[in-house]
Amino acid sequence: MIIALAGRRVDAPGADTPRFPPANVTAVQERLHRLLVEQQAQAVVCSAACGADLLALEAAGVLGIRRRIVLPYARDSFRATSVVDRPGDWGERFDRILDPVEAMGDLVVLGYAEGEEAAYLATNRAILEQAAILAAQAQQAVGAAVVWDGAGRGADDVTAAFLQEARQRGLTVWPVSTL
């Protein structure tokens, strides 16, 4: 199974609505590890933001599962805007994961400009497309993991858009709770 994944970033301090409380990081990582084992994952394709993405990439690394990372724009800019802007050791985790993934040729950078509105939705599509490419090469099926609180936050919710796109493609979807 090739797993395309998207999900919530860990909540910022003082978040109005808890979507991924920092206290739940260990529990979410255990859920992701279990999902990868249960689905006999051969590869995980996702971005690398703090929270769901990095936790899934860490779990895949522990299990020896191939990791392909899709970033909307340059690595350093992404690290600044989507990784280290939340409390915790996310920057160190990002670097520990990205270096070997990039060395293996499994880092895909789409080339959008930082802040470009279409960048994150395009990243969702690219994650699903990259998962389909790996699945075809390995003669495996593709499924989608959505790591979230189970509720959309409106029209600009990129995680909800990923879920919708995965369903439109007819993929099996596994929700993984962040709460």
Kinemage of the C-alpha trace (Angstrom):
@kinemage 1
@onewidth
@group {chain A} dominant
@subgroup {mainchain}
@vectorlist {calphas} color= white
{ca met a 1} P 0.000 0.000 0.000
{ca ile a 2} L 1.181 3.495 -0.846
{ca ile a 3} L -0.207 6.063 1.564
{ca ala a 4} L -0.816 9.666 0.575
{ca leu a 5} L -1.153 11.751 3.726
{ca ala a 6} L -2.159 15.231 4.792
{ca gly a 7} L -3.217 16.658 8.102
{ca arg a 8} L -3.180 19.318 10.724
{ca arg a 9} L -0.207 21.216 11.944
{ca val a 10} L 0.218 21.238 15.692
{ca asp a 11} L -1.781 24.088 17.245
{ca ala a 12} L -0.183 27.477 17.808
{ca pro a 13} L -0.116 28.682 21.420
{ca gly a 14} L -3.498 30.090 22.421
{ca ala a 15} L -5.377 28.546 19.476
{ca asp a 16} L -9.083 29.411 19.708
{ca thr a 17} L -10.225 25.964 18.589
{ca pro a 18} L -8.039 22.990 19.444
{ca arg a 19} L -7.389 21.000 16.258
{ca phe a 20} L -4.069 19.339 17.156
{ca pro a 21} L -3.052 20.107 20.746
{ca pro a 22} L 0.707 19.724 21.336
{ca ala a 23} L -0.091 17.366 24.230
{ca asn a 24} L -1.432 14.849 21.673
{ca val a 25} L 1.754 14.530 19.591
{ca thr a 26} L 2.812 11.175 21.072
{ca ala a 27} L -0.667 9.659 20.759
{ca val a 28} L -0.974 10.791 17.124
{ca gln a 29} L 2.456 9.399 16.276
{ca glu a 30} L 1.440 6.040 17.785
{ca arg a 31} L -1.773 6.057 15.723
{ca leu a 32} L 0.203 6.773 12.555
{ca his a 33} L 2.719 4.019 13.322
{ca arg a 34} L -0.146 1.575 13.828
{ca leu a 35} L -1.830 2.625 10.567
{ca leu a 36} L 1.381 2.135 8.578
{ca val a 37} L 1.866 -1.334 10.039
{ca glu a 38} L -1.793 -2.367 9.595
{ca gln a 39} L -1.845 -1.201 5.959
{ca gln a 40} L 1.556 -2.747 5.216
{ca ala a 41} L 2.677 0.584 3.820
{ca gln a 42} L 5.449 0.456 1.243
{ca ala a 43} L 5.732 4.253 0.980
{ca val a 44} L 4.325 7.422 2.508
{ca val a 45} L 3.890 10.566 0.429
{ca cys a 46} L 3.188 13.858 2.180
{ca ser a 47} L 4.534 17.316 2.821
{ca ala a 48} L 6.724 18.075 5.856
{ca ala a 49} L 4.951 20.621 8.042
{ca cys a 50} L 5.106 20.456 11.823
{ca gly a 51} L 2.491 18.063 13.150
{ca ala a 52} L 0.880 15.300 11.094
{ca asp a 53} L 3.393 15.322 8.233
{ca leu a 54} L 6.571 15.119 10.280
{ca leu a 55} L 5.070 12.565 12.662
{ca ala a 56} L 4.089 10.295 9.763
{ca leu a 57} L 7.528 10.707 8.185
{ca glu a 58} L 9.200 9.809 11.482
{ca ala a 59} L 7.022 6.723 11.904
{ca ala a 60} L 7.788 5.654 8.334
{ca gly a 61} L 11.495 6.128 8.978
{ca val a 62} L 11.398 3.927 12.075
{ca leu a 63} L 9.623 1.229 10.055
{ca gly a 64} L 12.012 1.469 7.107
{ca ile a 65} L 9.248 2.659 4.776
{ca arg a 66} L 10.081 4.813 1.760
{ca arg a 67} L 9.264 8.494 2.214
{ca arg a 68} L 8.533 10.956 -0.583
{ca ile a 69} L 8.084 14.584 0.417
{ca val a 70} L 6.295 17.242 -1.636
{ca leu a 71} L 6.933 20.898 -0.794
{ca pro a 72} L 5.104 23.802 -2.432
{ca tyr a 73} L 8.216 26.005 -2.478
{ca ala a 74} L 11.886 26.076 -1.488
{ca arg a 75} L 12.915 23.985 1.499
{ca asp a 76} L 14.288 26.883 3.602
{ca ser a 77} L 11.191 29.022 3.059
{ca phe a 78} L 8.901 26.104 3.856
{ca arg a 79} L 10.866 25.376 7.042
{ca ala a 80} L 10.437 29.008 8.137
{ca thr a 81} L 6.708 29.273 7.369
{ca ser a 82} L 5.343 25.792 8.132
{ca val a 83} L 7.747 24.130 10.552
{ca val a 84} L 9.531 26.365 13.060
{ca asp a 85} L 6.680 28.840 13.500
{ca arg a 86} L 5.236 26.593 16.234
{ca pro a 87} L 6.807 25.679 19.585
{ca gly a 88} L 8.835 22.507 19.836
{ca asp a 89} L 11.782 20.812 18.153
{ca trp a 90} L 10.083 20.692 14.754
{ca gly a 91} L 12.988 22.330 12.936
{ca glu a 92} L 15.449 19.668 14.100
{ca arg a 93} L 12.983 16.927 13.174
{ca phe a 94} L 12.465 18.477 9.731
{ca asp a 95} L 16.209 18.597 9.043
{ca arg a 96} L 16.747 15.028 10.292
{ca ile a 97} L 14.089 13.785 7.866
{ca leu a 98} L 14.661 16.026 4.844
{ca asp a 99} L 18.389 15.444 4.487
{ca pro a 100} L 18.223 11.671 3.819
{ca val a 101} L 14.981 11.948 1.805
{ca glu a 102} L 16.552 14.577 -0.435
{ca ala a 103} L 19.708 12.466 -0.796
{ca met a 104} L 17.538 9.544 -1.972
{ca gly a 105} L 15.904 11.734 -4.645
{ca asp a 106} L 12.508 11.637 -2.950
{ca leu a 107} L 12.094 15.381 -2.345
{ca val a 108} L 9.750 17.081 -4.814
{ca val a 109} L 9.688 20.891 -4.762
{ca leu a 110} L 6.860 22.340 -6.837
{ca gly a 111} L 8.379 25.803 -7.289
{ca tyr a 112} L 5.514 28.028 -6.151
{ca ala a 113} L 6.306 31.375 -4.595
{ca glu a 114} L 6.011 31.573 -0.824
{ca gly a 115} L 2.541 32.855 0.036
{ca glu a 116} L 1.083 31.998 -3.366
{ca glu a 117} L -2.564 31.134 -2.773
{ca ala a 118} L -2.699 28.062 -5.010
{ca ala a 119} L 0.442 26.486 -3.548
{ca tyr a 120} L -1.092 24.295 -0.850
{ca leu a 121} L -3.963 22.950 -2.947
{ca ala a 122} L -1.451 22.169 -5.698
{ca thr a 123} L 0.650 20.373 -3.094
{ca asn a 124} L -2.367 18.229 -2.157
{ca arg a 125} L -2.804 17.215 -5.792
{ca ala a 126} L 0.916 16.546 -6.197
{ca ile a 127} L 0.943 14.330 -3.088
{ca leu a 128} L -1.867 12.239 -4.552
{ca glu a 129} L -0.191 12.152 -7.973
{ca gln a 130} L 3.190 11.167 -6.535
{ca ala a 131} L 1.505 8.401 -4.531
{ca ala a 132} L -0.121 7.131 -7.726
{ca ile a 133} L 3.263 7.134 -9.510
{ca leu a 134} L 4.890 5.113 -6.721
{ca ala a 135} L 1.909 2.750 -6.630
{ca ala a 136} L 2.156 2.085 -10.359
{ca gln a 137} L 5.897 1.422 -10.096
{ca ala a 138} L 5.434 -0.954 -7.142
{ca gln a 139} L 2.150 -2.457 -8.387
{ca gln a 140} L 0.478 -1.391 -5.162
{ca ala a 141} L -2.792 0.297 -4.271
{ca val a 142} L -3.020 3.885 -3.029
{ca gly a 143} L -4.903 4.958 0.081
{ca ala a 144} L -5.142 8.300 1.849
{ca ala a 145} L -4.621 9.123 5.508
{ca val a 146} L -6.192 12.319 6.805
{ca val a 147} L -4.778 13.318 10.182
{ca trp a 148} L -7.143 15.804 11.728
{ca asp a 149} L -9.817 16.721 14.230
{ca gly a 150} L -12.615 15.560 11.913
{ca ala a 151} L -14.090 18.988 11.244
{ca gly a 152} L -13.458 21.409 8.404
{ca arg a 153} L -12.740 25.009 9.276
{ca gly a 154} L -14.215 26.581 6.165
{ca ala a 155} L -13.476 27.127 2.493
{ca asp a 156} L -9.729 27.594 3.042
{ca asp a 157} L -9.217 24.288 4.914
{ca val a 158} L -6.458 22.524 2.969
{ca thr a 159} L -6.834 19.286 4.954
{ca ala a 160} L -10.549 19.086 4.162
{ca ala a 161} L -9.713 19.774 0.504
{ca phe a 162} L -7.222 16.858 0.539
{ca leu a 163} L -9.924 14.575 1.949
{ca gln a 164} L -12.373 15.673 -0.762
{ca glu a 165} L -9.788 15.168 -3.522
{ca ala a 166} L -8.872 11.693 -2.206
{ca arg a 167} L -12.534 10.682 -2.163
{ca gln a 168} L -13.081 12.055 -5.669
{ca arg a 169} L -10.220 9.821 -6.819
{ca gly a 170} L -11.958 6.831 -5.257
{ca leu a 171} L -9.279 6.188 -2.654
{ca thr a 172} L -9.817 4.401 0.616
{ca val a 173} L -9.466 7.046 3.322
{ca trp a 174} L -8.270 6.426 6.869
{ca pro a 175} L -9.014 9.234 9.311
{ca val a 176} L -6.478 9.588 12.112
{ca ser a 177} L -7.653 11.711 15.017
{ca thr a 178} L -5.534 14.518 16.416
{ca leu a 179} L -7.807 14.859 19.452
